């Protein structure tokens, strides 16, 4: 219980922890995937793992938008800034992710490319209005929370007749990625990560509602609890998942009912439908090609589509050798299984995307579990040497 | 960038914009994703857009959690840095 002091409401945290310990069946193990990087961060920040028994495991999913952008798309963004000379606008975390040859948007900015960090698509639109003689491209990344703001920016640009604004669209869909993870063992048995349930994302669900997760219970027989980001929310959601597993129930439950509805924000959903269409497939870092998992800008809005406006070269992009980000994003490996962790790869000098964003698994282990992880790595190495 | 931060609507402006106040920072944001917004409403703010209306109780609960987790400062810095 060493972390319980961190909680504002200690009494409630202790009560939930005790209930989880009482109800978790010691004869079985519970593997729950938290899809969203916001949950990964909360679990580590508050030491939630230490408040649940050892047979309750958190499997960190690929829900960090910066982490899952494939290196080729990042190389494309770098090309837009360098070769096409555009003003490239991006959210902050994206700037430090290394692309091929360890070049990042930040490093090409230092070499003279015009890369600008923005907080909002509203800022990117403003930059376009103030620089009518320059092309401005917004690097659109993220799940269902950041997609409606990008859609609105495109519609605003169309309404204003802005001819120098476009979006390099990399928006992705949560339910499609979850489906892909559950199908993976059928495709490759080595990828089999047994999962007993999911902690559903909270802010994504404020937009899409809880309904899009119903296939998980109906088709895949996996329990889902949509969980808020507060650590007490996470603990309560774990208890709800354990109860479903113990009782043999398979349902979509909504722990975050104070914010999330079944329908979600239909105004935002309609807007996204108006501006975007499904891509047949899209590459995710770690997951490879995932069918119907990402959005493209509809042809009606092609003037605002950077992929239609600029000729991007075919390129051979290379991940950093030995970087285990892809397997970590699939939940198959943990940061301790990566040889680069903590020696050459740190938040100040990241080799892979999982170390860049504070929502990435490696950054979370580095910040909150560094000593334990390095000790485990040393132990694993000693055992491997002994075995050899 | 997954987190959304609760903010109090202090003025409703033209073109689906509004002024919000959060932790002493005043910011102009888009409310185009919501149907009706009034002064005094709390909204979940994400990358400059109000995503959802929330209750005052939920807003306070989330803000307290973010402050406790050291998350509020980083988010506010980002927003304030942009406002400057």
Interface residues (C-beta under 8 A of the other chain):
Chain A: X6 X8 X36 X37 X38 X41 X42 X45 X46 X63 X64 X65 X66 X91 X92 X93 X118 X119 X120 X121 X122 X123 X142 X145 X146 X148 X149 X152 X201 X203 X206 X207 X229 X230 X231 X258 X259 X265 X267 X268 X271 X357 X359
Chain B: X1 X2 X3 X4 X29 X30 X32 X33 X34 X35 X44 X46 X47 X48 X49 X51 X52 X54 X55 X58 X61 X62 X64 X65 X68 X69 X70 X78 X79 X81 X82
